């Protein structure tokens, strides 16, 4: 039995792609973010998912309004 997990892109710009995958929210950066942005992600309960090379959190924790402003707010750290 092959189970497919539904993926839906929520936001995308030149620096990152934010999407849902099953019961998780994910952010995939084009380049590794600097320490200051990593600290901000962890502070908002995102964790590094090494299997997918993304930052992940549970859907109910995802603040999509904040995610849409990452490129502006943290432009020095992307």
Biopython code that builds the backbone (N, CA, C, O; Angstrom):
import numpy as np
from Bio.PDB.StructureBuilder import StructureBuilder

atoms = [
    (1, "UNK", "N", (0.839, -1.176, 0.000)),
    (1, "UNK", "CA", (0.000, 0.000, 0.000)),
    (1, "UNK", "C", (0.889, 1.246, 0.000)),
    (1, "UNK", "O", (1.698, 1.445, 0.906)),
    (2, "UNK", "N", (0.727, 2.067, -1.014)),
    (2, "UNK", "CA", (1.526, 3.275, -1.158)),
    (2, "UNK", "C", (0.677, 4.484, -0.768)),
    (2, "UNK", "O", (-0.281, 4.833, -1.457)),
    (3, "UNK", "N", (1.044, 5.113, 0.345)),
    (3, "UNK", "CA", (0.288, 6.259, 0.847)),
    (3, "UNK", "C", (0.978, 7.542, 0.379)),
    (3, "UNK", "O", (2.174, 7.730, 0.603)),
    (4, "UNK", "N", (0.216, 8.417, -0.270)),
    (4, "UNK", "CA", (0.768, 9.689, -0.704)),
    (4, "UNK", "C", (0.367, 10.778, 0.278)),
    (4, "UNK", "O", (-0.787, 10.864, 0.698)),
    (5, "UNK", "N", (1.332, 11.604, 0.634)),
    (5, "UNK", "CA", (1.081, 12.714, 1.536)),
    (5, "UNK", "C", (0.823, 13.949, 0.684)),
    (5, "UNK", "O", (1.614, 14.291, -0.195)),
    (6, "UNK", "N", (-0.290, 14.610, 0.956)),
    (6, "UNK", "CA", (-0.665, 15.790, 0.189)),
    (6, "UNK", "C", (0.246, 16.964, 0.544)),
    (6, "UNK", "O", (0.484, 17.245, 1.719)),
    (7, "UNK", "N", (0.750, 17.643, -0.482)),
    (7, "UNK", "CA", (1.595, 18.818, -0.310)),
    (7, "UNK", "C", (0.893, 20.017, -0.943)),
    (7, "UNK", "O", (0.386, 19.932, -2.062)),
    (8, "UNK", "N", (0.869, 21.144, -0.210)),
    (8, "UNK", "CA", (0.249, 22.358, -0.719)),
    (8, "UNK", "C", (1.159, 23.547, -0.425)),
    (8, "UNK", "O", (1.476, 23.814, 0.734)),
    (9, "UNK", "N", (1.580, 24.260, -1.464)),
    (9, "UNK", "CA", (2.423, 25.444, -1.282)),
    (9, "UNK", "C", (1.564, 26.580, -0.746)),
    (9, "UNK", "O", (0.523, 26.907, -1.316)),
    (10, "UNK", "N", (2.006, 27.177, 0.350)),
    (10, "UNK", "CA", (1.292, 28.276, 1.002)),
    (10, "UNK", "C", (1.884, 29.617, 0.592)),
    (10, "UNK", "O", (1.153, 30.583, 0.371)),
    (11, "UNK", "N", (3.224, 29.676, 0.490)),
    (11, "UNK", "CA", (3.900, 30.923, 0.157)),
    (11, "UNK", "C", (5.242, 30.591, -0.476)),
    (11, "UNK", "O", (5.901, 29.620, -0.102)),
    (12, "UNK", "N", (5.638, 31.424, -1.450)),
    (12, "UNK", "CA", (6.928, 31.220, -2.102)),
    (12, "UNK", "C", (7.476, 32.572, -2.552)),
    (12, "UNK", "O", (6.742, 33.412, -3.072)),
    (13, "UNK", "N", (8.782, 32.768, -2.342)),
    (13, "UNK", "CA", (9.462, 33.955, -2.869)),
    (13, "UNK", "C", (10.873, 33.544, -3.270)),
    (13, "UNK", "O", (11.166, 32.352, -3.369)),
    (14, "UNK", "N", (11.749, 34.518, -3.501)),
    (14, "UNK", "CA", (13.110, 34.218, -3.969)),
    (14, "UNK", "C", (13.960, 33.507, -2.927)),
    (14, "UNK", "O", (14.961, 32.881, -3.277)),
    (15, "UNK", "N", (13.581, 33.591, -1.645)),
    (15, "UNK", "CA", (14.398, 33.040, -0.566)),
    (15, "UNK", "C", (13.905, 31.706, -0.020)),
    (15, "UNK", "O", (14.702, 30.904, 0.466)),
    (16, "UNK", "N", (12.600, 31.463, -0.096)),
    (16, "UNK", "CA", (12.047, 30.286, 0.573)),
    (16, "UNK", "C", (10.753, 29.817, -0.074)),
    (16, "UNK", "O", (10.109, 30.536, -0.838)),
    (17, "UNK", "N", (10.401, 28.585, 0.260)),
    (17, "UNK", "CA", (9.108, 28.017, -0.092)),
    (17, "UNK", "C", (8.500, 27.474, 1.191)),
    (17, "UNK", "O", (9.128, 26.693, 1.905)),
    (18, "UNK", "N", (7.273, 27.895, 1.477)),
    (18, "UNK", "CA", (6.556, 27.427, 2.667)),
    (18, "UNK", "C", (5.379, 26.593, 2.188)),
    (18, "UNK", "O", (4.645, 26.995, 1.285)),
    (19, "UNK", "N", (5.208, 25.435, 2.797)),
    (19, "UNK", "CA", (4.157, 24.531, 2.342)),
    (19, "UNK", "C", (3.694, 23.626, 3.465)),
    (19, "UNK", "O", (4.342, 23.513, 4.505)),
    (20, "UNK", "N", (2.568, 22.987, 3.235)),
    (20, "UNK", "CA", (2.101, 21.971, 4.169)),
    (20, "UNK", "C", (2.371, 20.612, 3.550)),
    (20, "UNK", "O", (2.328, 20.443, 2.332)),
    (21, "UNK", "N", (2.648, 19.657, 4.409)),
    (21, "UNK", "CA", (2.878, 18.279, 3.977)),
    (21, "UNK", "C", (2.255, 17.377, 5.035)),
    (21, "UNK", "O", (2.828, 17.161, 6.103)),
    (22, "UNK", "N", (1.078, 16.858, 4.720)),
    (22, "UNK", "CA", (0.357, 16.062, 5.710)),
    (22, "UNK", "C", (-0.051, 16.939, 6.878)),
    (22, "UNK", "O", (-0.736, 17.946, 6.697)),
    (23, "UNK", "N", (0.371, 16.555, 8.085)),
    (23, "UNK", "CA", (0.020, 17.324, 9.290)),
    (23, "UNK", "C", (1.142, 18.264, 9.729)),
    (23, "UNK", "O", (1.166, 18.699, 10.880)),
    (24, "UNK", "N", (2.064, 18.580, 8.831)),
    (24, "UNK", "CA", (3.196, 19.452, 9.151)),
    (24, "UNK", "C", (3.220, 20.679, 8.247)),
    (24, "UNK", "O", (2.759, 20.646, 7.105)),
    (25, "UNK", "N", (3.769, 21.761, 8.790)),
    (25, "UNK", "CA", (4.090, 22.949, 8.011)),
    (25, "UNK", "C", (5.596, 22.924, 7.790)),
    (25, "UNK", "O", (6.345, 22.558, 8.695)),
    (26, "UNK", "N", (6.044, 23.303, 6.614)),
    (26, "UNK", "CA", (7.463, 23.227, 6.274)),
    (26, "UNK", "C", (7.931, 24.515, 5.608)),
    (26, "UNK", "O", (7.181, 25.168, 4.883)),
    (27, "UNK", "N", (9.187, 24.863, 5.870)),
    (27, "UNK", "CA", (9.838, 25.970, 5.176)),
    (27, "UNK", "C", (11.146, 25.432, 4.606)),
    (27, "UNK", "O", (11.974, 24.879, 5.330)),
    (28, "UNK", "N", (11.315, 25.602, 3.308)),
    (28, "UNK", "CA", (12.564, 25.210, 2.650)),
    (28, "UNK", "C", (13.223, 26.476, 2.131)),
    (28, "UNK", "O", (12.682, 27.159, 1.261)),
    (29, "UNK", "N", (14.401, 26.785, 2.675)),
    (29, "UNK", "CA", (15.157, 27.959, 2.263)),
    (29, "UNK", "C", (16.045, 27.597, 1.081)),
    (29, "UNK", "O", (16.512, 26.462, 0.981)),
    (30, "UNK", "N", (16.279, 28.540, 0.198)),
    (30, "UNK", "CA", (17.169, 28.318, -0.956)),
    (30, "UNK", "C", (18.615, 28.159, -0.491)),
    (30, "UNK", "O", (19.379, 27.365, -1.040)),
    (31, "UNK", "N", (18.978, 28.945, 0.551)),
    (31, "UNK", "CA", (20.314, 28.863, 1.137)),
    (31, "UNK", "C", (20.150, 28.707, 2.646)),
    (31, "UNK", "O", (19.105, 29.055, 3.196)),
    (32, "UNK", "N", (21.166, 28.190, 3.311)),
    (32, "UNK", "CA", (21.085, 28.013, 4.759)),
    (32, "UNK", "C", (20.962, 29.372, 5.451)),
    (32, "UNK", "O", (21.798, 30.248, 5.229)),
    (33, "UNK", "N", (19.931, 29.564, 6.290)),
    (33, "UNK", "CA", (19.796, 30.836, 6.998)),
    (33, "UNK", "C", (20.884, 30.996, 8.060)),
    (33, "UNK", "O", (21.424, 30.017, 8.576)),
    (34, "UNK", "N", (21.187, 32.247, 8.369)),
    (34, "UNK", "CA", (22.188, 32.538, 9.392)),
    (34, "UNK", "C", (21.607, 32.305, 10.782)),
    (34, "UNK", "O", (20.399, 32.143, 10.959)),
    (35, "UNK", "N", (22.495, 32.296, 11.747)),
    (35, "UNK", "CA", (22.156, 31.948, 13.133)),
    (35, "UNK", "C", (20.969, 32.748, 13.686)),
    (35, "UNK", "O", (20.117, 32.182, 14.372)),
    (36, "UNK", "N", (20.901, 34.043, 13.400)),
    (36, "UNK", "CA", (19.834, 34.874, 13.952)),
    (36, "UNK", "C", (18.451, 34.391, 13.496)),
    (36, "UNK", "O", (17.506, 34.383, 14.285)),
    (37, "UNK", "N", (18.331, 33.994, 12.244)),
    (37, "UNK", "CA", (17.059, 33.484, 11.737)),
    (37, "UNK", "C", (16.769, 32.095, 12.294)),
    (37, "UNK", "O", (15.615, 31.773, 12.580)),
    (38, "UNK", "N", (17.781, 31.287, 12.448)),
    (38, "UNK", "CA", (17.599, 29.959, 13.047)),
    (38, "UNK", "C", (17.067, 30.098, 14.471)),
    (38, "UNK", "O", (16.175, 29.352, 14.874)),
    (39, "UNK", "N", (17.607, 31.047, 15.233)),
    (39, "UNK", "CA", (17.122, 31.286, 16.597)),
    (39, "UNK", "C", (15.660, 31.727, 16.566)),
    (39, "UNK", "O", (14.864, 31.283, 17.393)),
    (40, "UNK", "N", (15.302, 32.590, 15.627)),
    (40, "UNK", "CA", (13.906, 33.034, 15.497)),
    (40, "UNK", "C", (12.991, 31.866, 15.155)),
    (40, "UNK", "O", (11.893, 31.766, 15.702)),
    (41, "UNK", "N", (13.421, 30.984, 14.262)),
    (41, "UNK", "CA", (12.617, 29.806, 13.909)),
    (41, "UNK", "C", (12.406, 28.909, 15.130)),
    (41, "UNK", "O", (11.285, 28.484, 15.407)),
    (42, "UNK", "N", (13.472, 28.629, 15.847)),
    (42, "UNK", "CA", (13.358, 27.774, 17.038)),
    (42, "UNK", "C", (12.463, 28.414, 18.099)),
    (42, "UNK", "O", (11.704, 27.722, 18.777)),
    (43, "UNK", "N", (12.555, 29.737, 18.237)),
    (43, "UNK", "CA", (11.717, 30.447, 19.202)),
    (43, "UNK", "C", (10.232, 30.338, 18.865)),
    (43, "UNK", "O", (9.377, 30.451, 19.743)),
    (44, "UNK", "N", (9.939, 30.121, 17.598)),
    (44, "UNK", "CA", (8.540, 29.960, 17.164)),
    (44, "UNK", "C", (8.177, 28.484, 16.999)),
    (44, "UNK", "O", (7.199, 28.147, 16.332)),
    (45, "UNK", "N", (8.969, 27.617, 17.609)),
    (45, "UNK", "CA", (8.709, 26.164, 17.679)),
    (45, "UNK", "C", (8.868, 25.435, 16.345)),
    (45, "UNK", "O", (8.204, 24.425, 16.111)),
    (46, "UNK", "N", (9.741, 25.937, 15.471)),
    (46, "UNK", "CA", (10.100, 25.210, 14.264)),
    (46, "UNK", "C", (11.334, 24.379, 14.580)),
    (46, "UNK", "O", (12.163, 24.810, 15.382)),
    (47, "UNK", "N", (11.484, 23.218, 13.987)),
    (47, "UNK", "CA", (12.666, 22.379, 14.182)),
    (47, "UNK", "C", (13.210, 21.951, 12.831)),
    (47, "UNK", "O", (12.494, 21.946, 11.830)),
    (48, "UNK", "N", (14.491, 21.593, 12.818)),
    (48, "UNK", "CA", (15.156, 21.162, 11.600)),
    (48, "UNK", "C", (14.773, 19.717, 11.316)),
    (48, "UNK", "O", (14.922, 18.847, 12.174)),
    (49, "UNK", "N", (14.282, 19.467, 10.115)),
    (49, "UNK", "CA", (13.918, 18.138, 9.663)),
    (49, "UNK", "C", (14.983, 17.698, 8.658)),
    (49, "UNK", "O", (14.892, 18.014, 7.472)),
    (50, "UNK", "N", (15.973, 16.981, 9.130)),
    (50, "UNK", "CA", (17.107, 16.597, 8.288)),
    (50, "UNK", "C", (16.706, 15.664, 7.151)),
    (50, "UNK", "O", (17.335, 15.673, 6.093)),
    (51, "UNK", "N", (15.686, 14.874, 7.357)),
    (51, "UNK", "CA", (15.245, 13.948, 6.310)),
    (51, "UNK", "C", (14.764, 14.701, 5.067)),
    (51, "UNK", "O", (15.014, 14.274, 3.940)),
    (52, "UNK", "N", (14.072, 15.822, 5.280)),
    (52, "UNK", "CA", (13.538, 16.603, 4.158)),
    (52, "UNK", "C", (14.338, 17.872, 3.874)),
    (52, "UNK", "O", (14.035, 18.591, 2.922)),
    (53, "UNK", "N", (15.351, 18.153, 4.685)),
    (53, "UNK", "CA", (16.117, 19.400, 4.578)),
    (53, "UNK", "C", (15.206, 20.626, 4.636)),
    (53, "UNK", "O", (15.331, 21.549, 3.831)),
    (54, "UNK", "N", (14.296, 20.616, 5.593)),
    (54, "UNK", "CA", (13.363, 21.723, 5.787)),
    (54, "UNK", "C", (13.243, 22.044, 7.267)),
    (54, "UNK", "O", (13.662, 21.263, 8.122)),
    (55, "UNK", "N", (12.668, 23.198, 7.556)),
    (55, "UNK", "CA", (12.252, 23.552, 8.907)),
    (55, "UNK", "C", (10.794, 23.148, 9.010)),
    (55, "UNK", "O", (10.014, 23.441, 8.104)),
    (56, "UNK", "N", (10.409, 22.490, 10.080)),
    (56, "UNK", "CA", (9.052, 21.962, 10.226)),
    (56, "UNK", "C", (8.440, 22.338, 11.558)),
    (56, "UNK", "O", (9.142, 22.611, 12.532)),
    (57, "UNK", "N", (7.117, 22.348, 11.583)),
    (57, "UNK", "CA", (6.349, 22.495, 12.811)),
    (57, "UNK", "C", (4.982, 21.879, 12.565)),
    (57, "UNK", "O", (4.655, 21.499, 11.440)),
    (58, "UNK", "N", (4.189, 21.782, 13.620)),
    (58, "UNK", "CA", (2.829, 21.273, 13.466)),
    (58, "UNK", "C", (1.951, 22.358, 12.847)),
    (58, "UNK", "O", (2.183, 23.547, 13.063)),
    (59, "UNK", "N", (0.959, 21.955, 12.089)),
    (59, "UNK", "CA", (0.094, 22.915, 11.394)),
    (59, "UNK", "C", (-0.534, 23.935, 12.331)),
    (59, "UNK", "O", (-0.638, 25.112, 11.986)),
    (60, "UNK", "N", (-0.954, 23.495, 13.514)),
    (60, "UNK", "CA", (-1.616, 24.434, 14.423)),
    (60, "UNK", "C", (-0.651, 25.452, 15.040)),
    (60, "UNK", "O", (-1.099, 26.417, 15.658)),
    (61, "UNK", "N", (0.656, 25.256, 14.885)),
    (61, "UNK", "CA", (1.651, 26.213, 15.382)),
    (61, "UNK", "C", (2.128, 27.180, 14.298)),
    (61, "UNK", "O", (2.763, 28.188, 14.606)),
    (62, "UNK", "N", (1.833, 26.886, 13.053)),
    (62, "UNK", "CA", (2.357, 27.681, 11.934)),
    (62, "UNK", "C", (1.678, 29.047, 11.879)),
    (62, "UNK", "O", (0.455, 29.137, 11.770)),
    (63, "UNK", "N", (2.467, 30.087, 11.953)),
    (63, "UNK", "CA", (1.974, 31.457, 11.814)),
    (63, "UNK", "C", (2.327, 31.912, 10.396)),
    (63, "UNK", "O", (3.414, 32.435, 10.152)),
    (64, "UNK", "N", (1.395, 31.705, 9.475)),
    (64, "UNK", "CA", (1.666, 31.974, 8.063)),
    (64, "UNK", "C", (1.895, 33.457, 7.804)),
    (64, "UNK", "O", (2.636, 33.804, 6.884)),
    (65, "UNK", "N", (1.287, 34.337, 8.583)),
    (65, "UNK", "CA", (1.535, 35.773, 8.418)),
    (65, "UNK", "C", (3.005, 36.086, 8.715)),
    (65, "UNK", "O", (3.626, 36.881, 8.009)),
    (66, "UNK", "N", (3.554, 35.470, 9.748)),
    (66, "UNK", "CA", (4.970, 35.654, 10.073)),
    (66, "UNK", "C", (5.859, 35.063, 8.981)),
    (66, "UNK", "O", (6.844, 35.681, 8.574)),
    (67, "UNK", "N", (5.510, 33.869, 8.508)),
    (67, "UNK", "CA", (6.299, 33.204, 7.467)),
    (67, "UNK", "C", (6.384, 34.096, 6.221)),
    (67, "UNK", "O", (7.446, 34.202, 5.608)),
    (68, "UNK", "N", (5.276, 34.731, 5.851)),
    (68, "UNK", "CA", (5.263, 35.595, 4.660)),
    (68, "UNK", "C", (6.169, 36.822, 4.802)),
    (68, "UNK", "O", (6.518, 37.447, 3.801)),
    (69, "UNK", "N", (6.552, 37.173, 6.032)),
    (69, "UNK", "CA", (7.399, 38.348, 6.249)),
    (69, "UNK", "C", (8.861, 38.003, 6.538)),
    (69, "UNK", "O", (9.668, 38.904, 6.767)),
    (70, "UNK", "N", (9.210, 36.734, 6.532)),
    (70, "UNK", "CA", (10.586, 36.329, 6.854)),
    (70, "UNK", "C", (11.590, 37.017, 5.932)),
    (70, "UNK", "O", (12.588, 37.555, 6.411)),
    (71, "UNK", "N", (11.351, 37.013, 4.640)),
    (71, "UNK", "CA", (12.313, 37.596, 3.698)),
    (71, "UNK", "C", (12.541, 39.080, 3.951)),
    (71, "UNK", "O", (13.649, 39.577, 3.747)),
    (72, "UNK", "N", (11.516, 39.787, 4.390)),
    (72, "UNK", "CA", (11.658, 41.215, 4.705)),
    (72, "UNK", "C", (12.330, 41.407, 6.067)),
    (72, "UNK", "O", (13.332, 42.111, 6.189)),
    (73, "UNK", "N", (11.760, 40.770, 7.077)),
    (73, "UNK", "CA", (12.248, 40.970, 8.455)),
    (73, "UNK", "C", (13.684, 40.512, 8.646)),
    (73, "UNK", "O", (14.461, 41.155, 9.352)),
    (74, "UNK", "N", (14.031, 39.404, 8.016)),
    (74, "UNK", "CA", (15.331, 38.776, 8.252)),
    (74, "UNK", "C", (16.210, 38.797, 7.005)),
    (74, "UNK", "O", (17.029, 37.898, 6.812)),
    (75, "UNK", "N", (16.053, 39.796, 6.174)),
    (75, "UNK", "CA", (16.786, 39.849, 4.896)),
    (75, "UNK", "C", (18.309, 39.752, 5.084)),
    (75, "UNK", "O", (19.002, 39.203, 4.228)),
    (76, "UNK", "N", (18.827, 40.277, 6.190)),
    (76, "UNK", "CA", (20.275, 40.210, 6.450)),
    (76, "UNK", "C", (20.728, 38.803, 6.820)),
    (76, "UNK", "O", (21.921, 38.502, 6.784)),
    (77, "UNK", "N", (19.793, 37.953, 7.169)),
    (77, "UNK", "CA", (20.158, 36.628, 7.710)),
    (77, "UNK", "C", (19.782, 35.466, 6.796)),
    (77, "UNK", "O", (19.875, 34.302, 7.185)),
    (78, "UNK", "N", (19.363, 35.791, 5.595)),
    (78, "UNK", "CA", (18.998, 34.710, 4.656)),
    (78, "UNK", "C", (20.129, 34.517, 3.666)),
    (78, "UNK", "O", (20.039, 33.661, 2.786)),
]
sb = StructureBuilder()
sb.init_structure("model")
sb.init_model(0)
sb.init_chain("A")
sb.init_seg("    ")
for serial, (resi, resn, name, xyz) in enumerate(atoms, 1):
    if name == "N":
        sb.init_residue(resn, " ", resi, " ")
    sb.init_atom(name, np.array(xyz, "f"), 0.0, 1.0, " ", f" {name:<3s}", serial, name[0])
structure = sb.get_structure()
